[in-house]
Amino acid sequence: MIDIFLETGKKTTPEYRFVDDFVGKFLGVDPLEYKIECVDGKDNLQRAVNKFLDNTIPE
Protein backbone atom coordinates (compact mmCIF):
# COMPACT_ATOMS: atom_id res chain seq x y z
CA MET A 1 0.00 0.00 0.00
CA ILE A 2 1.27 3.44 -0.95
CA ASP A 3 0.38 6.20 1.51
CA ILE A 4 0.41 9.76 0.22
CA PHE A 5 0.23 12.58 2.75
CA LEU A 6 -1.26 15.93 1.78
CA GLU A 7 -1.37 19.17 3.72
CA THR A 8 -5.00 19.68 2.76
CA GLY A 9 -7.83 18.95 5.17
CA LYS A 10 -10.55 17.74 2.81
CA LYS A 11 -10.88 15.29 -0.04
CA THR A 12 -12.80 17.87 -2.06
CA THR A 13 -9.89 20.28 -2.54
CA PRO A 14 -8.22 20.76 -5.93
CA GLU A 15 -4.92 19.48 -4.49
CA TYR A 16 -6.47 16.20 -3.42
CA ARG A 17 -8.26 15.71 -6.73
CA PHE A 18 -5.07 16.53 -8.68
CA VAL A 19 -2.96 14.00 -6.79
CA ASP A 20 -5.69 11.36 -6.98
CA ASP A 21 -6.10 11.86 -10.72
CA PHE A 22 -2.35 12.03 -11.33
CA VAL A 23 -1.55 8.83 -9.46
CA GLY A 24 -4.62 6.91 -10.57
CA LYS A 25 -5.07 7.98 -14.17
CA PHE A 26 -1.74 9.36 -15.38
CA LEU A 27 0.56 6.92 -13.57
CA GLY A 28 -1.95 4.07 -13.81
CA VAL A 29 -1.72 2.96 -10.18
CA ASP A 30 -4.68 0.86 -9.06
CA PRO A 31 -6.81 2.83 -6.55
CA LEU A 32 -6.67 -0.14 -4.19
CA GLU A 33 -2.87 0.18 -4.04
CA TYR A 34 -2.68 3.73 -2.68
CA LYS A 35 -4.32 5.84 0.00
CA ILE A 36 -4.25 9.61 0.31
CA GLU A 37 -4.10 10.90 3.88
CA CYS A 38 -5.23 14.46 4.62
CA VAL A 39 -3.09 15.96 7.39
CA ASP A 40 -5.09 19.22 7.60
CA GLY A 41 -2.23 21.71 7.58
CA LYS A 42 1.46 21.83 8.33
CA ASP A 43 0.78 22.53 12.00
CA ASN A 44 -0.91 19.12 12.32
CA LEU A 45 2.04 17.08 11.03
CA GLN A 46 2.90 16.12 14.60
CA ARG A 47 -0.42 14.26 14.87
CA ALA A 48 0.46 12.25 11.75
CA VAL A 49 3.94 11.23 12.93
CA ASN A 50 2.79 7.68 13.78
CA LYS A 51 1.41 7.24 10.28
CA PHE A 52 4.74 8.40 8.87
CA LEU A 53 6.63 5.96 11.07
CA ASP A 54 4.34 3.08 10.12
CA ASN A 55 5.21 3.71 6.48
CA THR A 56 8.96 3.98 6.94
CA ILE A 57 11.16 1.09 5.93
CA PRO A 58 13.64 0.35 8.74
CA GLU A 59 17.28 0.24 7.73
All heavy atoms as a GROMACS GRO file, in nm:
protein
  480
    1MET      N    1   0.085  -0.118   0.000
    1MET     CA    2   0.000   0.000   0.000
    1MET      C    3   0.089   0.124   0.000
    1MET      O    4   0.183   0.133   0.076
    1MET     CB    5  -0.090  -0.001   0.122
    1MET     CG    6  -0.173   0.124   0.144
    1MET     SD    7  -0.305   0.155   0.027
    1MET     CE    8  -0.423   0.031   0.068
    2ILE      N    9   0.056   0.216  -0.085
    2ILE     CA   10   0.127   0.344  -0.094
    2ILE      C   11   0.044   0.447  -0.019
    2ILE      O   12  -0.073   0.466  -0.048
    2ILE     CB   13   0.143   0.388  -0.241
    2ILE    CG1   14   0.220   0.284  -0.321
    2ILE    CG2   15   0.211   0.524  -0.248
    2ILE    CD1   16   0.212   0.305  -0.471
    3ASP      N   17   0.106   0.513   0.079
    3ASP     CA   18   0.038   0.620   0.151
    3ASP      C   19   0.094   0.753   0.105
    3ASP      O   20   0.216   0.773   0.102
    3ASP     CB   21   0.058   0.606   0.302
    3ASP     CG   22  -0.026   0.494   0.360
    3ASP    OD1   23  -0.134   0.467   0.306
    3ASP    OD2   24   0.017   0.434   0.459
    4ILE      N   25   0.005   0.842   0.068
    4ILE     CA   26   0.041   0.976   0.022
    4ILE      C   27  -0.017   1.074   0.122
    4ILE      O   28  -0.136   1.072   0.150
    4ILE     CB   29  -0.014   1.002  -0.119
    4ILE    CG1   30   0.039   0.899  -0.217
    4ILE    CG2   31   0.020   1.143  -0.163
    4ILE    CD1   32  -0.029   0.900  -0.352
    5PHE      N   33   0.067   1.161   0.175
    5PHE     CA   34   0.023   1.258   0.275
    5PHE      C   35   0.012   1.396   0.212
    5PHE      O   36   0.106   1.443   0.149
    5PHE     CB   37   0.121   1.261   0.393
    5PHE     CG   38   0.125   1.132   0.468
    5PHE    CD1   39   0.214   1.032   0.433
    5PHE    CD2   40   0.040   1.110   0.574
    5PHE    CE1   41   0.218   0.913   0.501
    5PHE    CE2   42   0.043   0.990   0.643
    5PHE     CZ   43   0.131   0.891   0.607
    6LEU      N   44  -0.103   1.460   0.230
    6LEU     CA   45  -0.126   1.594   0.178
    6LEU      C   46  -0.154   1.690   0.291
    6LEU      O   47  -0.215   1.654   0.392
    6LEU     CB   48  -0.246   1.595   0.082
    6LEU     CG   49  -0.231   1.519  -0.049
    6LEU    CD1   50  -0.361   1.531  -0.129
    6LEU    CD2   51  -0.116   1.573  -0.129
    7GLU      N   52  -0.115   1.814   0.271
    7GLU     CA   53  -0.137   1.917   0.372
    7GLU      C   54  -0.284   1.959   0.381
    7GLU      O   55  -0.327   2.013   0.481
    7GLU     CB   56  -0.051   2.039   0.336
    7GLU     CG   57  -0.050   2.145   0.442
    7GLU     CD   58   0.042   2.260   0.407
    7GLU    OE1   59   0.131   2.243   0.323
    7GLU    OE2   60   0.022   2.366   0.465
    8THR      N   61  -0.360   1.928   0.280
    8THR     CA   62  -0.500   1.968   0.276
    8THR      C   63  -0.582   1.898   0.384
    8THR      O   64  -0.541   1.796   0.439
    8THR     CB   65  -0.560   1.939   0.137
    8THR    OG1   66  -0.692   1.993   0.132
    8THR    CG2   67  -0.565   1.791   0.108
    9GLY      N   68  -0.699   1.953   0.414
    9GLY     CA   69  -0.783   1.895   0.517
    9GLY      C   70  -0.904   1.819   0.465
    9GLY      O   71  -0.970   1.748   0.539
   10LYS      N   72  -0.934   1.835   0.335
   10LYS     CA   73  -1.055   1.774   0.281
   10LYS      C   74  -1.024   1.703   0.150
   10LYS      O   75  -0.935   1.741   0.076
   10LYS     CB   76  -1.161   1.880   0.254
   10LYS     CG   77  -1.207   1.952   0.377
   10LYS     CD   78  -1.308   2.058   0.340
   10LYS     CE   79  -1.348   2.137   0.464
   10LYS     NZ   80  -1.439   2.246   0.428
   11LYS      N   81  -1.104   1.603   0.121
   11LYS     CA   82  -1.088   1.529  -0.004
   11LYS      C   83  -1.150   1.601  -0.122
   11LYS      O   84  -1.138   1.555  -0.234
   11LYS     CB   85  -1.150   1.389   0.010
   11LYS     CG   86  -1.077   1.303   0.110
   11LYS     CD   87  -1.138   1.166   0.117
   11LYS     CE   88  -1.058   1.079   0.211
   11LYS     NZ   89  -1.105   0.941   0.212
   12THR      N   90  -1.215   1.713  -0.098
   12THR     CA   91  -1.280   1.787  -0.206
   12THR      C   92  -1.194   1.900  -0.260
   12THR      O   93  -1.238   1.971  -0.351
   12THR     CB   94  -1.414   1.845  -0.156
   12THR    OG1   95  -1.390   1.927  -0.042
   12THR    CG2   96  -1.511   1.734  -0.120
   13THR      N   97  -1.074   1.919  -0.209
   13THR     CA   98  -0.989   2.028  -0.254
   13THR      C   99  -0.926   1.996  -0.389
   13THR      O  100  -0.911   1.879  -0.426
   13THR     CB  101  -0.877   2.056  -0.153
   13THR    OG1  102  -0.795   1.939  -0.142
   13THR    CG2  103  -0.932   2.093  -0.016
   14PRO      N  104  -0.888   2.099  -0.464
   14PRO     CA  105  -0.822   2.076  -0.593
   14PRO      C  106  -0.691   1.998  -0.579
   14PRO      O  107  -0.658   1.918  -0.666
   14PRO     CB  108  -0.796   2.217  -0.646
   14PRO     CG  109  -0.895   2.304  -0.578
   14PRO     CD  110  -0.918   2.240  -0.443
   15GLU      N  111  -0.618   2.020  -0.470
   15GLU     CA  112  -0.492   1.948  -0.449
   15GLU      C  113  -0.516   1.798  -0.438
   15GLU      O  114  -0.444   1.718  -0.498
   15GLU     CB  115  -0.420   1.997  -0.322
   15GLU     CG  116  -0.377   2.140  -0.326
   15GLU     CD  117  -0.483   2.238  -0.278
   15GLU    OE1  118  -0.596   2.198  -0.248
   15GLU    OE2  119  -0.453   2.357  -0.274
   16TYR      N  120  -0.615   1.761  -0.360
   16TYR     CA  121  -0.647   1.620  -0.342
   16TYR      C  122  -0.688   1.557  -0.475
   16TYR      O  123  -0.640   1.450  -0.512
   16TYR     CB  124  -0.758   1.603  -0.238
   16TYR     CG  125  -0.790   1.459  -0.208
   16TYR    CD1  126  -0.733   1.396  -0.098
   16TYR    CD2  127  -0.876   1.384  -0.288
   16TYR    CE1  128  -0.761   1.264  -0.069
   16TYR    CE2  129  -0.904   1.252  -0.260
   16TYR     CZ  130  -0.846   1.193  -0.150
   16TYR     OH  131  -0.873   1.060  -0.123
   17ARG      N  132  -0.777   1.624  -0.546
   17ARG     CA  133  -0.826   1.571  -0.673
   17ARG      C  134  -0.712   1.559  -0.774
   17ARG      O  135  -0.706   1.462  -0.850
   17ARG     CB  136  -0.939   1.657  -0.727
   17ARG     CG  137  -1.066   1.643  -0.644
   17ARG     CD  138  -1.182   1.710  -0.710
   17ARG     NE  139  -1.147   1.849  -0.739
   17ARG     CZ  140  -1.220   1.953  -0.705
   17ARG    NH1  141  -1.333   1.935  -0.644
   17ARG    NH2  142  -1.182   2.075  -0.735
   18PHE      N  143  -0.620   1.658  -0.775
   18PHE     CA  144  -0.507   1.653  -0.868
   18PHE      C  145  -0.420   1.531  -0.840
   18PHE      O  146  -0.386   1.455  -0.931
   18PHE     CB  147  -0.423   1.781  -0.859
   18PHE     CG  148  -0.295   1.771  -0.935
   18PHE    CD1  149  -0.294   1.786  -1.073
   18PHE    CD2  150  -0.175   1.745  -0.871
   18PHE    CE1  151  -0.176   1.776  -1.145
   18PHE    CE2  152  -0.057   1.734  -0.941
   18PHE     CZ  153  -0.057   1.750  -1.079
   19VAL      N  154  -0.383   1.512  -0.714
   19VAL     CA  155  -0.296   1.400  -0.679
   19VAL      C  156  -0.366   1.268  -0.707
   19VAL      O  157  -0.306   1.175  -0.762
   19VAL     CB  158  -0.251   1.409  -0.531
   19VAL    CG1  159  -0.179   1.283  -0.487
   19VAL    CG2  160  -0.161   1.530  -0.511
   20ASP      N  161  -0.493   1.258  -0.673
   20ASP     CA  162  -0.569   1.136  -0.698
   20ASP      C  163  -0.576   1.104  -0.847
   20ASP      O  164  -0.551   0.991  -0.889
   20ASP     CB  165  -0.709   1.150  -0.638
   20ASP     CG  166  -0.783   1.018  -0.633
   20ASP    OD1  167  -0.719   0.912  -0.615
   20ASP    OD2  168  -0.907   1.020  -0.645
   21ASP      N  169  -0.605   1.206  -0.927
   21ASP     CA  170  -0.610   1.186  -1.072
   21ASP      C  171  -0.472   1.154  -1.129
   21ASP      O  172  -0.459   1.068  -1.216
   21ASP     CB  173  -0.666   1.309  -1.143
   21ASP     CG  174  -0.816   1.325  -1.125
   21ASP    OD1  175  -0.881   1.225  -1.084
   21ASP    OD2  176  -0.868   1.435  -1.150
   22PHE      N  177  -0.370   1.224  -1.081
   22PHE     CA  178  -0.235   1.203  -1.133
   22PHE      C  179  -0.187   1.061  -1.105
   22PHE      O  180  -0.138   0.992  -1.195
   22PHE     CB  181  -0.138   1.304  -1.071
   22PHE     CG  182   0.000   1.295  -1.125
   22PHE    CD1  183   0.031   1.350  -1.248
   22PHE    CD2  184   0.101   1.231  -1.054
   22PHE    CE1  185   0.160   1.342  -1.299
   22PHE    CE2  186   0.228   1.222  -1.104
   22PHE     CZ  187   0.258   1.277  -1.228
   23VAL      N  188  -0.202   1.018  -0.983
   23VAL     CA  189  -0.155   0.884  -0.946
   23VAL      C  190  -0.242   0.776  -1.011
   23VAL      O  191  -0.190   0.678  -1.066
   23VAL     CB  192  -0.154   0.866  -0.792
   23VAL    CG1  193  -0.120   0.724  -0.752
   23VAL    CG2  194  -0.054   0.962  -0.729
   24GLY      N  195  -0.371   0.794  -1.006
   24GLY     CA  196  -0.462   0.691  -1.057
   24GLY      C  197  -0.470   0.683  -1.208
   24GLY      O  198  -0.460   0.575  -1.265
   25LYS      N  199  -0.485   0.798  -1.272
   25LYS     CA  200  -0.507   0.798  -1.417
   25LYS      C  201  -0.378   0.812  -1.496
   25LYS      O  202  -0.352   0.737  -1.589
   25LYS     CB  203  -0.604   0.910  -1.455
   25LYS     CG  204  -0.742   0.886  -1.400
   25LYS     CD  205  -0.835   1.001  -1.432
   25LYS     CE  206  -0.971   0.977  -1.367
   25LYS     NZ  207  -1.058   1.093  -1.380
   26PHE      N  208  -0.294   0.910  -1.461
   26PHE     CA  209  -0.174   0.936  -1.538
   26PHE      C  210  -0.068   0.828  -1.515
   26PHE      O  211  -0.008   0.777  -1.608
   26PHE     CB  212  -0.118   1.074  -1.505
   26PHE     CG  213   0.002   1.111  -1.586
   26PHE    CD1  214  -0.011   1.145  -1.720
   26PHE    CD2  215   0.127   1.112  -1.530
   26PHE    CE1  216   0.100   1.179  -1.796
   26PHE    CE2  217   0.239   1.146  -1.604
   26PHE     CZ  218   0.225   1.180  -1.738
   27LEU      N  219  -0.044   0.794  -1.387
   27LEU     CA  220   0.056   0.692  -1.357
   27LEU      C  221   0.000   0.550  -1.367
   27LEU      O  222   0.075   0.454  -1.371
   27LEU     CB  223   0.116   0.714  -1.218
   27LEU     CG  224   0.194   0.844  -1.200
   27LEU    CD1  225   0.243   0.855  -1.056
   27LEU    CD2  226   0.310   0.854  -1.297
   28GLY      N  227  -0.132   0.537  -1.365
   28GLY     CA  228  -0.195   0.407  -1.381
   28GLY      C  229  -0.188   0.317  -1.259
   28GLY      O  230  -0.198   0.195  -1.271
   29VAL      N  231  -0.176   0.376  -1.142
   29VAL     CA  232  -0.173   0.296  -1.018
   29VAL      C  233  -0.315   0.260  -0.979
   29VAL      O  234  -0.405   0.344  -0.979
   29VAL     CB  235  -0.104   0.375  -0.904
   29VAL    CG1  236  -0.104   0.296  -0.775
   29VAL    CG2  237   0.039   0.413  -0.944
   30ASP      N  238  -0.336   0.135  -0.948
   30ASP     CA  239  -0.468   0.086  -0.906
   30ASP      C  240  -0.511   0.159  -0.778
   30ASP      O  241  -0.434   0.168  -0.683
   30ASP     CB  242  -0.460  -0.064  -0.880
   30ASP     CG  243  -0.594  -0.127  -0.847
   30ASP    OD1  244  -0.692  -0.055  -0.825
   30ASP    OD2  245  -0.599  -0.251  -0.846
   31PRO      N  246  -0.634   0.212  -0.774
   31PRO     CA  247  -0.681   0.283  -0.655
   31PRO      C  248  -0.677   0.200  -0.527
   31PRO      O  249  -0.674   0.255  -0.417
   31PRO     CB  250  -0.826   0.320  -0.690
   31PRO     CG  251  -0.830   0.320  -0.837
   31PRO     CD  252  -0.732   0.216  -0.882
   32LEU      N  253  -0.676   0.070  -0.539
   32LEU     CA  254  -0.667  -0.014  -0.419
   32LEU      C  255  -0.524  -0.024  -0.367
   32LEU      O  256  -0.501  -0.078  -0.258
   32LEU     CB  257  -0.720  -0.154  -0.451
   32LEU     CG  258  -0.867  -0.161  -0.490
   32LEU    CD1  259  -0.905  -0.303  -0.530
   32LEU    CD2  260  -0.956  -0.110  -0.379
   33GLU      N  261  -0.428   0.026  -0.443
   33GLU     CA  262  -0.287   0.018  -0.404
   33GLU      C  263  -0.234   0.145  -0.339
   33GLU      O  264  -0.119   0.148  -0.297
   33GLU     CB  265  -0.201  -0.016  -0.526
   33GLU     CG  266  -0.227  -0.154  -0.580
   33GLU     CD  267  -0.137  -0.187  -0.697
   33GLU    OE1  268  -0.034  -0.120  -0.714
   33GLU    OE2  269  -0.171  -0.280  -0.772
   34TYR      N  270  -0.315   0.251  -0.333
   34TYR     CA  271  -0.268   0.373  -0.268
   34TYR      C  272  -0.380   0.437  -0.186
   34TYR      O  273  -0.498   0.414  -0.210
   34TYR     CB  274  -0.211   0.473  -0.369
   34TYR     CG  275  -0.312   0.538  -0.461
   34TYR    CD1  276  -0.370   0.659  -0.428
   34TYR    CD2  277  -0.347   0.479  -0.581
   34TYR    CE1  278  -0.461   0.719  -0.512
   34TYR    CE2  279  -0.438   0.539  -0.666
   34TYR     CZ  280  -0.495   0.659  -0.630
   34TYR     OH  281  -0.585   0.719  -0.714
   35LYS      N  282  -0.338   0.514  -0.088
   35LYS     CA  283  -0.432   0.584   0.000
   35LYS      C  284  -0.378   0.725   0.021
   35LYS      O  285  -0.259   0.743   0.046
   35LYS     CB  286  -0.444   0.510   0.132
   35LYS     CG  287  -0.536   0.576   0.233
   35LYS     CD  288  -0.557   0.490   0.355
   35LYS     CE  289  -0.427   0.461   0.423
   35LYS     NZ  290  -0.439   0.403   0.555
   36ILE      N  291  -0.464   0.822   0.010
   36ILE     CA  292  -0.425   0.961   0.031
   36ILE      C  293  -0.474   1.003   0.169
   36ILE      O  294  -0.593   0.995   0.200
   36ILE     CB  295  -0.484   1.053  -0.077
   36ILE    CG1  296  -0.435   1.007  -0.215
   36ILE    CG2  297  -0.445   1.198  -0.051
   36ILE    CD1  298  -0.498   1.083  -0.331
   37GLU      N  299  -0.380   1.046   0.251
   37GLU     CA  300  -0.410   1.090   0.388
   37GLU      C  301  -0.410   1.242   0.392
   37GLU      O  302  -0.314   1.306   0.351
   37GLU     CB  303  -0.304   1.039   0.486
   37GLU     CG  304  -0.295   0.890   0.498
   37GLU     CD  305  -0.400   0.834   0.591
   37GLU    OE1  306  -0.460   0.910   0.670
   37GLU    OE2  307  -0.423   0.714   0.584
   38CYS      N  308  -0.516   1.302   0.444
   38CYS     CA  309  -0.523   1.446   0.462
   38CYS      C  310  -0.475   1.481   0.602
   38CYS      O  311  -0.531   1.434   0.702
   38CYS     CB  312  -0.666   1.495   0.443
   38CYS     SG  313  -0.728   1.467   0.276
   39VAL      N  314  -0.370   1.561   0.610
   39VAL     CA  315  -0.309   1.596   0.739
   39VAL      C  316  -0.375   1.720   0.799
   39VAL      O  317  -0.371   1.741   0.918
   39VAL     CB  318  -0.156   1.617   0.722
   39VAL    CG1  319  -0.091   1.658   0.851
   39VAL    CG2  320  -0.092   1.491   0.669
   40ASP      N  321  -0.439   1.802   0.716
   40ASP     CA  322  -0.509   1.922   0.760
   40ASP      C  323  -0.414   2.031   0.808
   40ASP      O  324  -0.430   2.085   0.916
   40ASP     CB  325  -0.613   1.890   0.865
   40ASP     CG  326  -0.714   2.003   0.885
   40ASP    OD1  327  -0.727   2.088   0.795
   40ASP    OD2  328  -0.778   2.008   0.991
   41GLY      N  329  -0.313   2.060   0.729
   41GLY     CA  330  -0.223   2.171   0.758
   41GLY      C  331  -0.090   2.129   0.814
   41GLY      O  332  -0.076   2.025   0.877
   42LYS      N  333   0.009   2.214   0.788
   42LYS     CA  334   0.146   2.183   0.833
   42LYS      C  335   0.157   2.178   0.985
   42LYS      O  336   0.241   2.108   1.039
   42LYS     CB  337   0.244   2.285   0.777
   42LYS     CG  338   0.224   2.425   0.829
   42LYS     CD  339   0.331   2.518   0.781
   42LYS     CE  340   0.312   2.659   0.829
   42LYS     NZ  341   0.307   2.675   0.972
   43ASP      N  342   0.073   2.252   1.054
   43ASP     CA  343   0.078   2.253   1.200
   43ASP      C  344   0.027   2.124   1.261
   43ASP      O  345   0.046   2.099   1.380
   43ASP     CB  346  -0.003   2.371   1.254
   43ASP     CG  347   0.058   2.504   1.213
   43ASP    OD1  348   0.181   2.511   1.196
   43ASP    OD2  349  -0.018   2.601   1.195
   44ASN      N  350  -0.038   2.039   1.182
   44ASN     CA  351  -0.091   1.912   1.232
   44ASN      C  352  -0.002   1.793   1.195
   44ASN      O  353  -0.043   1.678   1.215
   44ASN     CB  354  -0.232   1.890   1.178
   44ASN     CG  355  -0.329   1.991   1.233
   44ASN    OD1  356  -0.321   2.030   1.349
   44ASN    ND2  357  -0.420   2.037   1.151
   45LEU      N  358   0.115   1.819   1.140
   45LEU     CA  359   0.204   1.708   1.103
   45LEU      C  360   0.243   1.623   1.224
   45LEU      O  361   0.261   1.504   1.212
   45LEU     CB  362   0.329   1.762   1.034
   45LEU     CG  363   0.309   1.812   0.893
   45LEU    CD1  364   0.438   1.874   0.841
   45LEU    CD2  365   0.264   1.700   0.801
   46GLN      N  366   0.253   1.686   1.340
   46GLN     CA  367   0.290   1.612   1.460
   46GLN      C  368   0.188   1.502   1.492
   46GLN      O  369   0.223   1.395   1.539
   46GLN     CB  370   0.305   1.707   1.579
   46GLN     CG  371   0.365   1.643   1.702
   46GLN     CD  372   0.507   1.593   1.678
   46GLN    OE1  373   0.582   1.648   1.601
   46GLN    NE2  374   0.542   1.486   1.745
   47ARG      N  375   0.061   1.528   1.462
   47ARG     CA  376  -0.042   1.426   1.487
   47ARG      C  377  -0.031   1.308   1.391
   47ARG      O  378  -0.079   1.200   1.419
   47ARG     CB  379  -0.182   1.487   1.475
   47ARG     CG  380  -0.213   1.584   1.586
   47ARG     CD  381  -0.356   1.623   1.585
   47ARG     NE  382  -0.397   1.673   1.454
   47ARG     CZ  383  -0.514   1.725   1.426
   47ARG    NH1  384  -0.604   1.734   1.519
   47ARG    NH2  385  -0.542   1.768   1.305
   48ALA      N  386   0.033   1.330   1.276
   48ALA     CA  387   0.046   1.225   1.175
   48ALA      C  388   0.178   1.151   1.185
   48ALA      O  389   0.206   1.065   1.102
   48ALA     CB  390   0.030   1.285   1.036
   49VAL      N  391   0.260   1.182   1.285
   49VAL     CA  392   0.394   1.123   1.293
   49VAL      C  393   0.388   0.970   1.301
   49VAL      O  394   0.471   0.902   1.242
   49VAL     CB  395   0.475   1.184   1.409
   49VAL    CG1  396   0.426   1.136   1.545
   49VAL    CG2  397   0.622   1.154   1.391
   50ASN      N  398   0.290   0.914   1.369
   50ASN     CA  399   0.279   0.768   1.378
   50ASN      C  400   0.249   0.706   1.242
   50ASN      O  401   0.298   0.598   1.211
   50ASN     CB  402   0.174   0.727   1.480
   50ASN     CG  403   0.220   0.752   1.622
   50ASN    OD1  404   0.339   0.753   1.650
   50ASN    ND2  405   0.127   0.775   1.712
   51LYS      N  406   0.170   0.774   1.162
   51LYS     CA  407   0.141   0.724   1.028
   51LYS      C  408   0.267   0.727   0.942
   51LYS      O  409   0.291   0.637   0.862
   51LYS     CB  410   0.031   0.807   0.962
   51LYS     CG  411  -0.103   0.789   1.027
   51LYS     CD  412  -0.206   0.875   0.960
   51LYS     CE  413  -0.340   0.865   1.031
   51LYS     NZ  414  -0.441   0.951   0.972
   52PHE      N  415   0.347   0.833   0.959
   52PHE     CA  416   0.474   0.840   0.887
   52PHE      C  417   0.566   0.725   0.928
   52PHE      O  418   0.627   0.661   0.845
   52PHE     CB  419   0.547   0.972   0.912
   52PHE     CG  420   0.490   1.089   0.839
   52PHE    CD1  421   0.438   1.197   0.907
   52PHE    CD2  422   0.489   1.093   0.700
   52PHE    CE1  423   0.387   1.306   0.841
   52PHE    CE2  424   0.439   1.202   0.632
   52PHE     CZ  425   0.387   1.308   0.703
   53LEU      N  426   0.575   0.702   1.057
   53LEU     CA  427   0.663   0.596   1.107
   53LEU      C  428   0.617   0.458   1.064
   53LEU      O  429   0.699   0.371   1.035
   53LEU     CB  430   0.671   0.603   1.260
   53LEU     CG  431   0.743   0.727   1.314
   53LEU    CD1  432   0.731   0.731   1.467
   53LEU    CD2  433   0.888   0.732   1.270
   54ASP      N  434   0.486   0.436   1.057
   54ASP     CA  435   0.434   0.308   1.012
   54ASP      C  436   0.469   0.281   0.866
   54ASP      O  437   0.476   0.166   0.823
   54ASP     CB  438   0.281   0.303   1.026
   54ASP     CG  439   0.237   0.294   1.172
   54ASP    OD1  440   0.320   0.258   1.256
   54ASP    OD2  441   0.118   0.320   1.197
   55ASN      N  442   0.493   0.385   0.790
   55ASN     CA  443   0.521   0.371   0.648
   55ASN      C  444   0.668   0.389   0.615
   55ASN      O  445   0.704   0.410   0.499
   55ASN     CB  446   0.437   0.472   0.569
   55ASN     CG  447   0.292   0.436   0.577
   55ASN    OD1  448   0.251   0.335   0.525
   55ASN    ND2  449   0.214   0.518   0.645
   56THR      N  450   0.753   0.383   0.715
   56THR     CA  451   0.896   0.398   0.694
   56THR      C  452   0.961   0.259   0.696
   56THR      O  453   0.934   0.179   0.784
   56THR     CB  454   0.957   0.486   0.806
   56THR    OG1  455   0.891   0.611   0.805
   56THR    CG2  456   1.106   0.506   0.786
   57ILE      N  457   1.045   0.237   0.600
   57ILE     CA  458   1.116   0.109   0.593
   57ILE      C  459   1.238   0.117   0.683
   57ILE      O  460   1.324   0.203   0.664
   57ILE     CB  461   1.158   0.077   0.448
   57ILE    CG1  462   1.037   0.068   0.359
   57ILE    CG2  463   1.240  -0.052   0.444
   57ILE    CD1  464   1.070   0.059   0.211
   58PRO      N  465   1.247   0.030   0.784
   58PRO     CA  466   1.364   0.035   0.874
   58PRO      C  467   1.491  -0.006   0.799
   58PRO      O  468   1.489  -0.090   0.711
   58PRO     CB  469   1.330  -0.067   0.983
   58PRO     CG  470   1.224  -0.153   0.926
   58PRO     CD  471   1.155  -0.075   0.818
   59GLU      N  472   1.599   0.056   0.837
   59GLU     CA  473   1.728   0.024   0.774
   59GLU      C  474   1.795  -0.093   0.838
   59GLU      O  475   1.788  -0.124   0.947
   59GLU     CB  476   1.819   0.146   0.782
   59GLU     CG  477   1.765   0.259   0.699
   59GLU     CD  478   1.857   0.380   0.703
   59GLU    OE1  479   1.979   0.362   0.720
   59GLU    OE2  480   1.806   0.490   0.689
   0.00000   0.00000   0.00000
